[in-house]
Amino acid sequence: MKSLSLALLAAGSVLAFSAIAAKADVVCNEEGDCWRTKTKYEYRPEFKVRVYKDDWKWDQKEDKKYRWRESREDRGYWRQGVWIGF
């Protein structure tokens, strides 16, 4: 019984950690390029990006305005289709 309890506790911990780690904010620039970031960065105003919560989605009528870009692990932002590191 003790082994089963430990196994369930371990499995629950893994699931809880996975749920936290899976969260990723959505960042979009003024050109409509959007990507996900797992790290919270402080973007300067001149980068002209907006950060949304991980569950943010654009409306169907905005499909032509927004497009997904590759999510990157390094710090930076998309500008005119090019990744700019900072």
C-alpha positions, 0 to 999 in steps of 0.5 A: 500500500505504501508503494502504491501511495508513493507511485501515485504521488510521484505520478501526480508530481510529474503531471503537475510539473508538466502542466506548469512547464507547458504554459507559454505566453504568446507574443505578437509584433505589429506586423502580425507575426506571433510566437510562443515563449516559455520565458517572460522577457521584458520587451522594450517599447521600440520592439512594438510587441504585445504579450498575451496569456498562453490561452490567447487566440485571434478571432477567425476574422483576423486570420489574414492579420496574424500568422504563427512563427517558429518559437525560439528558445533564445531571447529576441523577437520577429521583425519583418520575417527575421529573428532579432536577438537581444 
